[in-house]
Amino acid sequence: MARKNHGPSIKDDEQYETLREKGYSKEKAARIANTDREEAGKRGGKHPPYEEWTVDELRDRAAELGIDGRSKMDKDDLIDALRNH
């Protein structure tokens, strides 16, 4: 199957299509497809894992990302929502 050209907003069309076929949202697939793999490893790891965050910190981060229903989520649900946003 021929891969679609998604224009200049998507750097790696093939990876974007593969992620969409796996069920990733358009937003998440685009973020991953546009990530420079060499730079990504250098940027990561500056925050402690979500398991070490307080529920209030997790809710604040969820609010920054616009995750709906965060006020009713427990810690595990917040972590899952943040990781899968």
Phi and psi in degrees as a GROMACS rama.xvg file:
@    title "Ramachandran Plot"
@    xaxis  label "Phi"
@    yaxis  label "Psi"
@TYPE xy
-71.9003  140.089  ALA-2
-85.1056  142.05  ARG-3
-82.9084  143.229  LYS-4
-87.9121  118.386  ASN-5
-92.7656  11.3519  HIS-6
82.0428  -172.031  GLY-7
-70.3347  -13.2907  PRO-8
-76.9513  -15.8407  SER-9
-118.165  119.424  ILE-10
-77.8731  -36.0719  LYS-11
-123.741  89.1083  ASP-12
-59.4302  -40.2673  ASP-13
-63.7514  -46.1577  GLU-14
-64.8931  -40.1535  GLN-15
-58.0771  -49.2586  TYR-16
-62.0931  -41.4218  GLU-17
-61.9284  -43.6782  THR-18
-65.8752  -40.2095  LEU-19
-63.7579  -39.6688  ARG-20
-64.353  -28.8084  GLU-21
-80.2559  -6.1848  LYS-22
103.064  5.17124  GLY-23
-67.8816  149.521  TYR-24
-68.3606  162  SER-25
-59.0568  -41.8319  LYS-26
-63.8422  -48.2333  GLU-27
-68.0417  -41.0551  LYS-28
-61.4366  -40.5043  ALA-29
-66.3593  -42.254  ALA-30
-60.0197  -44.3365  ARG-31
-68.6585  -44.6001  ILE-32
-65.6898  -24.3316  ALA-33
-95.3393  0.574978  ASN-34
-80.5538  130.679  THR-35
-76.583  113.077  ASP-36
-62.4636  -31.5953  ARG-37
-71.0863  -39.3277  GLU-38
-75.5153  -31.1762  GLU-39
-59.6527  -42.1712  ALA-40
-66.3626  -30.6664  GLY-41
-75.48  -30.6812  LYS-42
-80.5093  -31.0302  ARG-43
-69.8387  166.272  GLY-44
83.1902  14.6832  GLY-45
-85.846  -19.5159  LYS-46
-110.912  152.659  HIS-47
-67.0867  160.878  PRO-48
-60.5238  152.925  PRO-49
-55.5727  -29.3843  TYR-50
-61.1005  -23.9876  GLU-51
-90.2564  -6.51745  GLU-52
-80.9239  153.964  TRP-53
-79.5843  164.087  THR-54
-61.2397  -39.7588  VAL-55
-62.3162  -41.3207  ASP-56
-64.5376  -41.0477  GLU-57
-64.0931  -41.9835  LEU-58
-64.9764  -39.2844  ARG-59
-62.1238  -43.0114  ASP-60
-66.3709  -40.8078  ARG-61
-62.0263  -36.9581  ALA-62
-65.3929  -41.5557  ALA-63
-58.7405  -35.0165  GLU-64
-90.0268  -5.16541  LEU-65
73.957  33.5894  GLY-66
-79.7126  122.43  ILE-67
-76.6473  148.704  ASP-68
79.0563  9.36684  GLY-69
-63.7177  -29.7461  ARG-70
-67.5421  -22.1111  SER-71
-100.502  0.754209  LYS-72
-86.9679  145.513  MET-73
-87.1773  179.976  ASP-74
-58.613  -45.7576  LYS-75
-63.1791  -39.9942  ASP-76
-65.6542  -40.2971  ASP-77
-62.984  -44.5026  LEU-78
-60.6675  -45.7834  ILE-79
-61.2843  -44.458  ASP-80
-63.0693  -41.9267  ALA-81
-67.8037  -40.4401  LEU-82
-70.5829  -26.0624  ARG-83
-106.737  11.906  ASN-84
